[in-house]
Amino acid sequence: MRTRLLALALFAGLLSAAGCQKLNVEKTVNVPMGITQEAFSVDPPRSQQKVTVTIEPQSASVSAYVVKTEEKDAVDKALFNDKEPPASAVLGSRISTGEPETYSFDATVPAKQGVHHPAQGQQKKSTDVKIKVVAS
């Protein structure tokens, strides 16, 4: 069984005026092989927002999720145990199963709902991952 990695890049105060301000964040994070690290969360928006998440891994495939803050522990546990996270916790996702690829997916973040953005890498290789989150 392969070990699942979880990387989250922490952005404090990104949506201080989330109801009025559209999210536009870009960051590169390193997803180490075999290590789980906390890194990417977004403060709850005042109103519902649709976001587009773009993932650009450099050297290994990476799966990505947008999950509810209150479900973060359940998602972490599922990914650590090489299982799918609970569907009720996931607002959007893309599972990567092969070569490194750039992709995007959409998610709708409910009003007053904090979210986390886990990125799950391969056991075989660490990689830098460019993550871009944009509200439309």
N, C-alpha and C positions, 0 to 999 in steps of 0.2 A: 504494500500500500504506500502510495506516495504521500509525503508530508505537504500540507497546504500552507501557503504563506498568506499573511494578511498585512497589507500596508495601508496606513491611513495618514494623510498629511494634515496637520492641525492648522486651521485658519480661524483665529479668534476674532470675533466681531465683524465677519465678512458682510453680514446683513444687518447692520445697525439700524438701517432704515429700509428693511427688506420690502415693505409694502410699496415704497416709492422708488427704490433703487434696484436696478436689474443686476444680477450677479454676473460677473465676468472675471474668472480667476484662472490663472495658468501657473502650474508649478511642476517641477521635475522632482521626483522622489526615487530613492533607491529601494528596490524590493530585494532584500538579501535572501540567499538560498537558505531554506530551513529555519528562518527566524520570523517570528510574529512581532510586528511593531505597530503601535498606535500612531495615526498621523493625520487624517483628513475629516474634519467635521464642519458643519455649517449651522449657525444659529437659526432658530425658527423664523421663517418669514411671517410678516403680518398678514399676508394674503397668499392664496395658492399661487405657485409658480411652476411653470414647465421649464425644465432644464435639459440641456443637451450636454452629455458627457463624452469627451473625446479622449481616447487612450492611445498613446503612441509608445509602445515598448521598443527598446533599442536592440536587445539581443536574446530575448526569450518571450514565449507567449504569456499573456497575462489576462485573467478574467477580472471583471469589475462589477461592482454592485453599488446601488444607492439604497441604503436601509434606514429604517426608522431608529431614532436614538434609543427609544425604550426597548428596542429589540436587539440592540448591539451585542449584548452578552450571548444571546441565543445564536446569533449569526456567527460570532467569533467561535463559539463552541462547535457548531456544525462544520464550519470550514476547517477548523483544527483537526476534527475527526474525519475529514475527507468525505463529508456529506453535503447535500444541498441545504442551504438555509431555508427556514420556514417561509413559504410563499407569502404569508401574511406580513412578514417583516420586510420584504423586498419591494421597493418602489420602481426599480428598473435594474436591468443587468445585461451582461453579455458574457457568455462562457467561451473562452478561447481554448481550442483543442489541438493546436498544431504549431506551425511556425509563427514567429512574431508578426503581428499584423496591426496596422492602424485601423481603428474603427470608432464609431459613435453610436450612442443609443440615447433615447429620451426617457425622462422620468418626470412625474408630476409630484411636487412636494406640497402636501396640504398646508393650509394656514396654521401657524403656531406649532408646526411639527419639525423638530430638529432632525438632521440627517447626518449620516456618516457615509463615506465613500471608500469601502474596502477594495483593494486590488490584490488579486491572488496570483502568485507567480509559480513557476515550475520548481521542482525540487532540484533539478539538475544544474541550474544556472541562476546567478543573480543578474539583475538588469536594472537600468535606469528607465523610468517610465515618465513620460510627459503627460500630465493630466490637465485637461481644460474643461471647466464647467461654466456654461453660459446660460443665463435665463433668457427666455424669449418673450 
